[in-house]
């Protein structure tokens, strides 16, 4: 018997960020978030999930229209909290994106 499943939450700004993604990327990201809830975070592997630093992890999607990332943390009770979503333009995750995620993480922890 399995325990409680994973839930996905977003901080308030993330819904708007997802809305700015090209349609194919948005659909792929939403499917990945649904997979977290349906099959569990632990069943997702690279290339879809990658550790960034500390408590920050990254959901990685690629589709027609480019590459997008969702930076998230895991919280108590098997919660995934998505802190920041952006379309990726360079090879590395931009420092500004990490700073945004860290700032939002501090607000979530309160």
Backbone torsions as a table, in degrees:
resi	resn	phi	psi	omega
1	UNK	NA	136.1	-178.8
2	UNK	-93.5	153.2	178.5
3	UNK	-80.9	-163.5	179.2
4	UNK	-61.2	140.3	179.3
5	UNK	-79.2	176.1	177.6
6	UNK	-77.7	147.2	170.4
7	UNK	-120.7	149.2	178.8
8	UNK	-112.9	130.0	175.8
9	UNK	-123.1	156.0	175.3
10	UNK	-125.9	145.0	171.4
11	UNK	-73.6	161.0	-167.9
12	UNK	-55.0	-38.8	-175.5
13	UNK	-71.7	-19.8	-172.3
14	UNK	-67.2	-37.6	-179.2
15	UNK	-58.9	-42.0	177.7
16	UNK	-66.3	-38.8	179.1
17	UNK	-63.4	-41.9	177.8
18	UNK	-61.9	-38.5	179.9
19	UNK	-63.1	-23.4	-179.5
20	UNK	-85.0	-10.4	-178.6
21	UNK	-71.6	149.9	171.2
22	UNK	-55.9	149.8	-172.0
23	UNK	-53.0	-47.5	-176.6
24	UNK	-64.0	-39.8	178.8
25	UNK	-67.3	-42.2	179.5
26	UNK	-60.2	-45.4	-179.4
27	UNK	-62.0	-42.7	-179.5
28	UNK	-64.7	-41.9	179.7
29	UNK	-65.1	-44.0	179.0
30	UNK	-61.5	-40.5	177.4
31	UNK	-62.4	-39.3	179.5
32	UNK	-66.2	-40.9	177.6
33	UNK	-65.5	-37.8	176.1
34	UNK	-65.5	-35.8	178.2
35	UNK	-62.7	-38.0	177.2
36	UNK	-57.3	-44.7	-178.6
37	UNK	-73.9	-33.2	-174.7
38	UNK	-84.3	-41.5	-176.1
39	UNK	-115.6	-7.7	177.0
40	UNK	96.5	143.4	-178.9
41	UNK	-59.8	-37.6	-175.3
42	UNK	-66.5	-16.7	179.8
43	UNK	-87.2	-7.8	176.6
44	UNK	-88.1	137.2	-177.7
45	UNK	-130.0	175.4	171.1
46	UNK	-56.7	143.6	9.3
47	UNK	-88.5	5.8	-174.7
48	UNK	-80.0	-26.3	-175.9
49	UNK	-131.4	136.0	178.1
50	UNK	-146.0	139.6	176.6
51	UNK	-76.5	134.5	177.5
52	UNK	-96.9	-68.1	178.2
53	UNK	-167.3	149.1	178.5
54	UNK	52.8	-124.2	-179.3
55	UNK	-90.4	-2.5	-175.0
56	UNK	-86.2	130.4	175.9
57	UNK	-125.8	165.8	-175.5
58	UNK	-130.8	130.8	169.2
59	UNK	-91.1	132.7	-173.5
60	UNK	-119.8	125.4	176.7
61	UNK	-131.7	147.7	178.9
62	UNK	-135.9	137.5	179.1
63	UNK	-159.8	179.4	172.9
64	UNK	-59.6	130.6	-175.7
65	UNK	104.7	-3.4	171.8
66	UNK	120.0	-146.4	-174.4
67	UNK	-129.8	139.6	175.2
68	UNK	-130.8	155.8	178.2
69	UNK	-131.6	145.3	171.2
70	UNK	-123.7	118.6	179.4
71	UNK	-91.3	130.8	-175.9
72	UNK	-140.7	166.1	170.5
73	UNK	-126.3	159.8	170.5
74	UNK	-100.5	144.2	-178.5
75	UNK	-126.7	178.3	-178.4
76	UNK	-56.8	158.5	179.9
77	UNK	58.4	38.7	175.7
78	UNK	54.1	49.3	176.8
79	UNK	-105.9	135.2	170.6
80	UNK	-103.9	124.7	178.8
81	UNK	-112.8	113.0	179.7
82	UNK	-83.2	122.7	-173.2
83	UNK	-97.7	-32.2	-174.0
84	UNK	-159.1	137.4	177.0
85	UNK	-127.9	136.2	-179.9
86	UNK	-153.6	155.7	172.7
87	UNK	-82.4	135.1	-174.5
88	UNK	-93.2	132.7	-178.2
89	UNK	-117.4	-18.9	-179.4
90	UNK	-121.5	174.2	-178.2
91	UNK	-66.2	-44.8	-177.3
92	UNK	-91.3	154.7	172.7
93	UNK	-66.5	123.8	-176.0
94	UNK	-60.2	142.2	178.9
95	UNK	-58.3	-36.1	-179.8
96	UNK	-63.3	-37.7	178.9
97	UNK	-65.4	-40.9	177.3
98	UNK	-63.6	-41.9	-179.9
99	UNK	-62.9	-42.1	178.1
100	UNK	-61.1	-46.9	-179.4
101	UNK	-62.5	-41.8	-179.6
102	UNK	-65.4	-40.2	179.4
103	UNK	-63.3	-44.3	179.9
104	UNK	-68.8	-33.1	178.8
105	UNK	-62.4	-41.1	179.4
106	UNK	-62.0	-34.1	178.8
107	UNK	-71.6	-35.5	-179.4
108	UNK	-67.1	-40.6	-174.2
109	UNK	-64.6	-20.0	-176.1
110	UNK	-69.1	NA	NA
